[in-house]
Amino acid sequence: MNQQLQRITTKLEQLRNLDIHFQLFGAHHHQYQLNPPLAIETIQHFEQQYQIILPKDYVAFLIQIGNGGAGPFLGLEPFEHALFVDLDYPNPQLLLNPHLPFPHQQAWNVMFSATCDEDDEHYERQYFEFHSHQMDGCIAICNYGCGVSLNLVVNGAEYGYVWTDDRANDGGIYPAQELGNTEKLSFLDWYELWLDQSLLEIHEQLTPTHADLDDGTDLEKSAPLMTTTQKWWKFW
């Protein structure tokens, strides 16, 4: 794990130095900066309160690299936001339940069907009860935007894997696949894959085309060139 943490630190520094104009998706939001690392006592208190053990790789990142900031999409959420259901509009009255087991092992997308009309006084209660426990056993780690959140399973059979909650767009709940991966990813593998894909994309944008090489353009003074390659975060 220590070697992976060292690789991540090196790659993040490379990306920060290359994407100086914040061209990549979400870069303007986090600007490749990390918050100061978290004290282990804060994590231990959280674990004691909810009677869980957080994945070791996630804890190592928090205490050795940083507590949120630079990361996929709009960046990593600080640990203080770990329980918010809605990262766009955090509400202390709507929180995740990490002490309960995560109920899914396969992608889930069941549409809500009420037994009453929308204007019925029981509709809102039925809607809340249907949705409220689908992300039990998770903590929020990343905001994609548009109501989509990335979550780390901390309780249940999917322990340690990153899952996406896209119910706001009727996309359901599924193992995170936004980085082009087909296998389930642990936190550090997910984060490092983002770095690898981002480095590849920014290198493509900074690489001159054959036409530039042929026309004698001063490459040191020319602006970075966009490519037509499908971006790794354009998954829909």
TARA-V453297 format. One record per residue. N is the residue number from 1. OMEGA is omega in whole degrees, -180 to 180 (* if undefined). NEAR is the number of other C-alpha atoms within 10 Angstrom. Layout:
N&OMEGA&NEAR, N&OMEGA&NEAR
This chain:
1&-180&11, 2&178&11, 3&179&8, 4&177&13, 5&178&17, 6&178&12, 7&-179&14, 8&179&21, 9&-180&15, 10&-178&13, 11&179&17, 12&178&22, 13&177&13, 14&-179&13, 15&178&19, 16&-178&18, 17&-178&11, 18&-176&15, 19&-174&20, 20&179&12, 21&177&12, 22&-177&17, 23&-174&15, 24&-178&18, 25&177&16, 26&-174&19, 27&179&21, 28&-177&13, 29&-176&14, 30&178&19, 31&176&19, 32&178&20, 33&178&17, 34&173&17, 35&178&16, 36&178&15, 37&-177&16, 38&176&20, 39&-179&12, 40&180&14, 41&178&9, 42&179&12, 43&-180&17, 44&178&15, 45&178&11, 46&-179&15, 47&178&15, 48&-178&10, 49&-176&10, 50&177&12, 51&177&14, 52&172&16, 53&-180&15, 54&178&20, 55&-174&17, 56&-178&13, 57&177&17, 58&178&16, 59&-180&19, 60&178&18, 61&-177&20, 62&-173&21, 63&-178&16, 64&-176&17, 65&-180&18, 66&-180&20, 67&179&21, 68&-178&24, 69&-176&20, 70&-180&23, 71&-178&25, 72&172&26, 73&180&21, 74&177&19, 75&178&24, 76&175&24, 77&172&20, 78&-177&20, 79&179&18, 80&-180&11, 81&-169&19, 82&-175&19, 83&-178&21, 84&176&20, 85&-178&25, 86&-178&19, 87&176&22, 88&-180&14, 89&-176&9, 90&-179&13, 91&-179&12, 92&177&12, 93&180&8, 94&-174&12, 95&175&19, 96&-178&22, 97&-176&21, 98&-178&25, 99&179&18, 100&-177&18, 101&176&20, 102&-171&21, 103&-172&16, 104&170&18, 105&175&11, 106&178&10, 107&-175&14, 108&177&16, 109&179&13, 110&-179&12, 111&-179&12, 112&177&11, 113&-177&10, 114&177&14, 115&180&10, 116&179&12, 117&-178&9, 118&-179&11, 119&178&8, 120&-178&10, 121&-178&10, 122&-176&13, 123&-177&15, 124&179&14, 125&178&11, 126&180&16, 127&-179&14, 128&-179&11, 129&180&10, 130&-174&15, 131&-164&12, 132&-174&15, 133&-177&15, 134&179&20, 135&172&26, 136&176&21, 137&-178&25, 138&165&30, 139&-180&25, 140&-178&30, 141&-173&26, 142&179&26, 143&175&24, 144&-173&21, 145&178&13, 146&177&11, 147&-179&16, 148&178&21, 149&174&24, 150&-172&28, 151&179&26, 152&180&29, 153&-177&26, 154&-178&24, 155&179&24, 156&-174&18, 157&-179&14, 158&-177&22, 159&175&17, 160&-179&23, 161&177&21, 162&179&27, 163&180&26, 164&173&24, 165&-178&25, 166&-180&18, 167&-179&19, 168&179&12, 169&-180&10, 170&179&11, 171&178&16, 172&-178&17, 173&-175&22, 174&175&20, 175&-175&24, 176&-178&24, 177&-174&17, 178&-179&19, 179&178&19, 180&180&15, 181&175&13, 182&178&10, 183&176&9, 184&-174&17, 185&169&19, 186&-174&20, 187&-176&22, 188&178&21, 189&177&16, 190&-178&20, 191&-179&17, 192&176&20, 193&175&18, 194&179&21, 195&-179&22, 196&-180&15, 197&-180&16, 198&177&23, 199&177&20, 200&-178&13, 201&-178&21, 202&175&20, 203&178&16, 204&-180&17, 205&-178&20, 206&-178&17, 207&180&15, 208&176&18, 209&177&13, 210&-180&8, 211&179&9, 212&-180&14, 213&-176&11, 214&-173&8, 215&176&8, 216&180&8, 217&174&12, 218&-172&10, 219&-179&13, 220&-177&7, 221&-176&7, 222&-179&11, 223&176&11, 224&-176&17, 225&177&15, 226&176&15, 227&178&15, 228&179&8, 229&177&9, 230&-177&9, 231&-176&15, 232&-177&16, 233&177&18, 234&-172&10, 235&-180&10, 236&*&4
